[in-house]
């Protein structure tokens, strides 16, 4: 860090920021926190708290944001209207099942059910909101951020939703500032993201292309995603780079497994029902072979996933804890022996589940239920974090769990080799990468503006 650039003001634009729960909040909050320690003055333009429904909030995440990070809020009137419409259209009983309390601990007969995708309100709204459901927030966010456009040295946007990038584009262009655009996921993702009509998807492709062309630097969340975007936009590969997610805080001290059954834990949304079915069958096979195995699931599940568990022979060995504050997840996963992540089908080629970095912090082995050669398997195995198991191979996974159970009983390490050094996977290490990018694009824009002024003033 040089004295000439110390204290540079950066404007973060992200609709996902604490107390919004989820991966997007962890990424933006972590970068905001770490950049303040690297000499930046950080202001975050995000959604207003009153626009957030209770099911989207995790107030414990606000503890991860230091007071030095300034917050600027903009109302999302579409979200507020949608919440009111859902209250009118959904019965009180169904609503209580769709939005359980954050600290509930449930049995398999009383789970925390996830609200189904494709609700009536969402499907209708999707026709009139392009680029995405943050459409109305874009206008209020531009208005809220407009006074800061000239006092900001560089703009950083993190999305999805795409509206965050469009707000940053407007503010950066209006003030002639450098702009770093961070895509957590592809906006147009065939087989994963639904659009209302082919026309909506065509417009989405056009918007994505325009954003990538306009940004000074485009950041994506892993190497597979980077290769995908380079193939789609080969003429802009020089402005593209990847910064993976990371874990916050300090890594736990390595600890041997205790006594008792082999305990697996899964945090967050289980993406693939087939992978869950494989996992449940594998636990049953291991137990039939005399190896006790238990599963803890944190977060809400869908009704089909609940049916898979209830129909299995191991339902009494599965503990559904429901939604818990993020601050409590670490202690639960730290008590487990193996941590489960999944990425299958359409998302497997590009998705590296961000939870694996939080898992890495606990220094417990990861079991990735995924397709062979997937982006998730590559990261988990290359970093020495754990194992990749094909998501449709119940006998293979059952044998693996049996072997892990025997190794635990013998007091052996459950890692494939020596426990990995996870320091390079921290948010601090990732923030240093972002710091270098922000300084580079800001200096390049400043030099460009200086040359332009010289040419203008030349006789």
GUZA-872311 format. One line per field, with one value per residue (C-alpha): residue number from 1; residue in one letter; x, y, z. Coordinates in steps of 0.001 Angstrom, whole numbers, plus 500000, padded with zeros to 6 digits. Layout:
<pts>
n: c(NUM,...)
res: c(A,...)
u: c(X,...)
v: c(Y,...)
w: c(Z,...)
</pts>
This chain:
<pts>
n: c(1,2,3,4,5,6,7,8,9,10,11,12,13,14,15,16,17,18,19,20,21,22,23,24,25,26,27,28,29,30,31,32,33,34,35,36,37,38,39,40,41,42,43,44,45,46,47,48,49,50,51,52,53,54,55,56,57,58,59,60,61,62,63,64,65,66,67,68,69,70,71,72,73,74,75,76,77,78,79,80,81,82,83,84,85,86,87,88,89,90,91,92,93,94,95,96,97,98,99,100,101,102,103,104,105,106,107,108,109,110,111,112,113,114,115,116,117,118,119,120,121,122,123,124,125,126,127,128,129,130,131,132,133,134,135,136,137,138,139,140,141,142,143,144,145,146,147,148,149,150,151,152,153,154,155,156,157,158,159,160,161,162,163,164,165,166,167,168,169,170,171,172,173,174,175,176,177,178,179,180,181,182,183,184,185,186,187,188,189,190,191,192,193,194,195,196,197,198,199,200,201,202,203,204,205,206,207,208,209,210,211,212,213,214,215,216,217,218,219,220,221,222,223,224,225,226,227,228,229,230,231,232,233,234,235,236,237,238,239,240,241,242,243,244,245,246,247,248,249,250,251,252,253,254,255,256,257,258,259,260,261,262,263,264,265,266,267,268,269,270,271,272,273,274,275,276,277,278,279,280,281,282,283,284,285,286,287,288,289,290,291,292,293,294,295,296,297,298,299,300,301,302,303,304,305,306,307,308,309,310,311,312,313,314,315,316,317,318,319,320,321,322,323,324,325,326,327,328,329,330,331,332,333,334,335,336,337,338,339,340,341,342,343,344,345,346,347,348,349,350,351,352,353,354,355,356,357,358,359,360,361,362,363,364,365,366,367,368,369,370,371,372,373,374,375,376,377,378,379,380,381,382,383,384,385,386,387,388,389,390,391,392,393,394,395,396,397,398,399,400,401,402,403,404,405,406,407,408,409,410,411,412,413,414,415,416,417,418,419,420,421,422,423,424,425,426,427,428,429,430,431,432,433,434,435,436,437,438,439,440,441,442,443,444,445,446,447,448,449,450,451,452,453,454,455,456,457,458,459)
res: c(X,X,X,X,X,X,X,X,X,X,X,X,X,X,X,X,X,X,X,X,X,X,X,X,X,X,X,X,X,X,X,X,X,X,X,X,X,X,X,X,X,X,X,X,X,X,X,X,X,X,X,X,X,X,X,X,X,X,X,X,X,X,X,X,X,X,X,X,X,X,X,X,X,X,X,X,X,X,X,X,X,X,X,X,X,X,X,X,X,X,X,X,X,X,X,X,X,X,X,X,X,X,X,X,X,X,X,X,X,X,X,X,X,X,X,X,X,X,X,X,X,X,X,X,X,X,X,X,X,X,X,X,X,X,X,X,X,X,X,X,X,X,X,X,X,X,X,X,X,X,X,X,X,X,X,X,X,X,X,X,X,X,X,X,X,X,X,X,X,X,X,X,X,X,X,X,X,X,X,X,X,X,X,X,X,X,X,X,X,X,X,X,X,X,X,X,X,X,X,X,X,X,X,X,X,X,X,X,X,X,X,X,X,X,X,X,X,X,X,X,X,X,X,X,X,X,X,X,X,X,X,X,X,X,X,X,X,X,X,X,X,X,X,X,X,X,X,X,X,X,X,X,X,X,X,X,X,X,X,X,X,X,X,X,X,X,X,X,X,X,X,X,X,X,X,X,X,X,X,X,X,X,X,X,X,X,X,X,X,X,X,X,X,X,X,X,X,X,X,X,X,X,X,X,X,X,X,X,X,X,X,X,X,X,X,X,X,X,X,X,X,X,X,X,X,X,X,X,X,X,X,X,X,X,X,X,X,X,X,X,X,X,X,X,X,X,X,X,X,X,X,X,X,X,X,X,X,X,X,X,X,X,X,X,X,X,X,X,X,X,X,X,X,X,X,X,X,X,X,X,X,X,X,X,X,X,X,X,X,X,X,X,X,X,X,X,X,X,X,X,X,X,X,X,X,X,X,X,X,X,X,X,X,X,X,X,X,X,X,X,X,X,X,X,X,X,X,X,X,X,X,X,X,X,X,X,X,X,X,X,X,X,X,X,X,X,X,X,X,X,X,X,X,X,X,X,X,X,X)
u: c(500000,501434,500825,499472,496574,495930,492394,490923,487110,485422,481692,480316,477008,475291,471713,473021,474639,473959,471395,470462,471315,473278,476518,476303,476216,479217,481250,480486,480646,483940,485531,484220,485654,489047,489489,489113,492217,494042,493616,490236,487257,484273,480676,478123,475001,472474,468812,466901,466243,462513,462350,463573,461173,461975,462857,465679,467251,470048,470797,473801,475682,475762,478366,480800,480594,482791,481526,484131,482085,479458,476040,473724,470246,467702,464109,463047,459383,458851,459986,457706,454711,455505,455613,452174,450754,452100,450426,447107,447528,449084,447161,448549,449238,451213,453088,454154,455552,457325,459069,460087,461842,465597,466405,463971,465276,463049,462738,462222,458466,458562,460989,461595,460114,461585,459156,458672,460323,458109,455413,452440,453591,457151,456068,453818,456370,459081,457219,457507,460916,463938,466749,465593,463485,465666,464357,462682,465555,467829,466088,466075,469679,470878,469138,470684,474179,474118,475576,478593,479495,482178,483707,484276,487544,486387,483091,482781,479553,478719,475794,473536,470981,472083,470502,473536,475796,473482,473414,477226,477438,475268,477129,480613,479905,478228,481354,483995,485146,486748,484372,485028,482108,481970,479704,479037,477085,476479,473435,472394,472904,471168,469352,469658,468172,464644,463434,459791,460128,462876,462655,463513,466518,467688,467470,469340,472172,472382,472533,475199,477332,476969,477943,481056,482100,481540,483345,487058,487486,485176,485632,484082,484021,486097,488314,485612,483335,486238,486823,483092,483004,486226,484715,481552,483375,486843,487494,487321,489464,492144,489745,488531,489878,488648,488568,487173,485133,486853,486183,485897,487793,490516,490728,490055,492839,492957,491167,490851,487446,485835,483927,480460,478877,480343,478566,477928,476679,475236,474637,472355,470279,470612,470572,469856,467143,468859,472076,470133,468489,471951,473232,470302,470663,474402,473862,471454,473981,476720,474479,473463,477174,477452,478872,476836,476370,474271,473377,472701,471014,471019,468640,465209,464438,461832,458775,460180,463404,461430,459572,462895,464010,460657,460480,463968,465060,467377,464938,465661,469356,468720,468456,466787,467846,466057,467348,469907,471819,475095,476940,475781,476665,480384,479928,477591,479805,482900,481359,480817,483305,482540,480896,478675,478350,476601,476623,474996,473488,473202,475171,478011,480240,480467,479283,481738,479506,480684,479932,483074,485204,483346,483767,487510,487682,486534,489374,487014,487063,484518,482491,481425,478436,478886,479439,482812,485133,482875,484147,483339,485277,488292,488528,487882,490394,493113,493121,493224,489982,488338,486719,484592,481886,479549,476106,474303,476628,474937,476952,480226,479285,478111,481483,483233,481186,481875,485617,485456,483553,486222,488996,487283,486976,490736,491521,492905,492665,489693,491535,492798,496342,497818,495333,495539,496920,493806,495304,495245,491467,490737,488750,491841,493841,491013,490606,494264,493548,490604,492718,495301,492598,490877,494152,495172,491933,491759,495322,494670,491515,493352,496191,493699,491872,495177,496144,492710,493013,496459,495124,492213,494427,497096,497150)
v: c(500000,503339,506655,508139,505694,505180,506024,505849,505843,502841,502506,498979,498382,495162,494290,491377,492704,492032,491568,489793,486129,484012,483723,487112,488883,486943,487846,491565,491971,490114,492193,495430,494534,493438,496410,498844,497246,497696,501469,501925,503962,501740,502836,500151,500988,498243,497490,499143,496978,497679,496097,492719,489954,488039,484920,486797,488264,486928,489686,487806,488663,492334,491506,490803,494411,496916,500379,501859,500545,503138,501925,503645,502117,502302,501044,498090,498848,495783,493510,495278,495024,491365,490622,492188,490220,486976,487704,488108,485021,482585,481208,481945,478237,477879,481088,479860,476674,478582,481021,479226,480965,481323,479456,476553,473023,470472,466734,464970,465177,468950,470404,473946,473905,476020,478132,476567,478238,479756,481262,482946,486420,485743,484282,487247,489788,488189,489330,492987,493150,493046,492450,490798,491165,494043,496238,498913,498950,500149,503523,504198,502984,505347,508215,507289,506883,509930,512382,510058,509579,512308,511638,507971,506886,503468,501574,497857,495968,492430,490514,488847,490385,492140,495370,495916,496062,498398,500818,500755,501287,504406,505909,505094,506436,509599,510489,508945,506523,503074,500153,496543,494213,490983,488197,485533,483468,483740,485875,483820,480231,477674,474999,476896,480400,480746,483705,484540,484289,483838,487601,488201,485877,487672,490995,489458,488349,491842,493412,490977,491730,495484,495302,493243,495664,498712,497488,498163,494699,491680,489358,485886,483411,480464,479268,477188,480232,482288,479834,479871,483672,483822,481354,483460,486813,486030,489642,490738,488080,490624,492347,489124,487415,485157,485602,482622,482926,482487,481921,484696,484822,482441,478775,476323,474295,470724,468371,464574,462968,461937,458774,457808,457455,459007,462355,464166,467754,469769,473513,475567,474549,471016,471749,468314,465935,462982,463641,463707,460393,458911,460195,458745,455363,455340,456014,453076,450791,451795,451149,447754,446917,447719,451255,453872,457066,460134,463232,466784,469143,472893,475123,474751,471867,471373,469134,466539,466387,465858,463022,461395,461407,460273,457367,456117,453563,456087,458897,458484,459094,462412,465553,468520,471643,474149,477658,478812,482114,482001,482718,479337,477244,477019,475349,472741,471878,471843,468981,466881,464456,465042,468021,467527,469738,469014,470331,468222,468445,471852,473729,471213,472561,476065,476037,475896,476014,478831,476761,474696,477665,477956,474202,474591,476986,474209,471960,469031,466896,467676,465099,466613,464830,465926,464950,463577,466390,469147,472522,471603,468333,470101,472615,470108,467520,469871,471821,468598,469529,466131,463769,463828,461148,460712,461878,458797,456162,455072,451818,453669,456361,453699,451954,455277,456103,452657,453144,456602,455121,452463,455051,457169,454168,453558,457215,457881,461119,461324,463512,461859,462962,465397,468069,470918,474376,476502,479947,480722,480154,482923,486046,488055,486416,486943,490605,491243,490093,492489,495270,494906,494969,498049,499972,498940,499995,503214,504150,503249,505382,508268,508059,507885,510965,512817,512075,513162,516471,517097,516516,518838,521628,521264,524181)
w: c(500000,498990,500679,497480,497397,501116,502142,498644,498821,497191,496660,496958,495176,496172,496948,499018,502191,505878,507270,504011,504540,502112,500198,498500,501856,503123,500047,500026,503808,503963,501228,502755,506142,504837,502496,505376,506848,503536,503485,501806,502926,502144,501588,500738,498748,499444,500067,502907,505947,505848,502368,503651,504597,507814,505812,504040,507173,509311,511785,513150,509951,510897,513520,510670,509392,511283,512135,509768,506823,505965,504856,502388,501989,499171,499330,497192,496614,494421,497256,499696,497346,496664,500389,500832,497903,499304,502637,500816,498607,501072,504021,507493,508074,504832,505502,508933,507369,504587,506918,510112,512947,512604,515818,515545,516107,514443,514076,510778,511328,511927,509367,508219,504730,501962,499977,496515,493564,490916,493128,491454,492451,491284,487937,487157,488353,486178,483052,484002,485678,483423,484084,487318,490440,491702,488892,491003,493489,490667,490502,494232,494493,491742,493501,496857,495407,493123,495710,496210,492567,492443,495870,495037,493426,492225,492134,492928,492276,493348,491926,491130,490941,487782,489012,491269,488208,486333,489268,489426,485663,485830,488790,487477,484000,485312,487294,485016,487709,487394,487852,488905,488221,490283,488983,491623,489071,485321,484607,481575,482730,480462,482391,485684,485411,484038,482016,481407,477606,474970,474411,478075,477736,474585,476391,479317,477030,475575,479037,480226,477153,477600,481265,480552,477828,480026,483158,483626,485134,485374,488352,488564,491433,490144,487304,485581,485460,484092,481259,480479,480173,478175,475693,475489,475254,473809,472859,476502,478144,479145,481535,483187,486284,489075,492838,494711,497845,501197,504848,507412,510662,511784,510910,513719,515247,513855,516236,516212,515935,519183,519960,518824,515402,512271,512043,508756,508554,505685,505939,503701,500716,499368,495661,494159,495353,493665,495585,498854,497932,497271,500601,502541,500823,501486,505196,505265,503549,505970,508978,507573,507520,511207,510853,512742,510704,511478,509453,510630,508164,508775,506828,505300,502982,500281,500678,498180,500194,503386,501659,500697,504326,505739,503255,504140,506728,508369,509146,512858,512130,510348,512474,510781,512668,510447,509824,512360,512513,510641,513873,515230,512184,512945,516317,514810,511834,514057,516047,512889,511330,507640,505930,502889,499799,496499,492920,490226,486772,485139,487790,488173,485411,486933,490555,493434,496484,498727,501822,501235,502265,505556,505862,505252,508160,510492,509229,508757,505582,502857,500942,497610,496032,492466,488860,487871,486752,488120,489264,492882,492703,491198,494050,496841,495600,494345,497595,499603,501377,501041,498590,495452,495181,492246,493269,491901,493377,496615,496978,496444,498958,501407,501203,501675,504787,506202,505733,507330,510277,510775,510514,513138,515454,515048,515788,512295,510319,507955,505440,502226,503135,505649,506827,504292,504942,504479,505095,501371,501351,503837,502985,503917,501136,498643,499657,498854,495296,495065,496578,493803,491125,492536,492747,489252,487542,489561,488566,484925,484832,486502,483967,481112,482378,482733,479140,477956,479810,478316,474828,475461,476789,474092,471610)
</pts>
